[in-house]
């Protein structure tokens, strides 16, 4: 489908929309567009951190990695295991 033709179809649909519902249609379209913007591709921003630990000595990195794992265990240790709850 040609991009221009889909634009024409959308505009035709908008023109057929009841005038008293245009605000709701605008709100929907605006909200949808904002959602698309918030999910944009951020891989370039994330990749700026790639290799940021490459200069770290292996022993320091292992300590760092182990500390992160320990903190994660502690952070989630207080949660209820819903699978083990008897109904």
HELIX and SHEET records of a PDB file:
HELIX    1   1 UNK A    3  UNK A   16  1                                  14    
HELIX    2   2 UNK A   19  UNK A   21  5                                   3    
HELIX    3   3 UNK A   22  UNK A   38  1                                  17    
HELIX    4   4 UNK A   43  UNK A   47  1                                   5    
HELIX    5   5 UNK A   58  UNK A   76  1                                  19    
HELIX    6   6 UNK A   82  UNK A   84  5                                   3    
END                                                                             
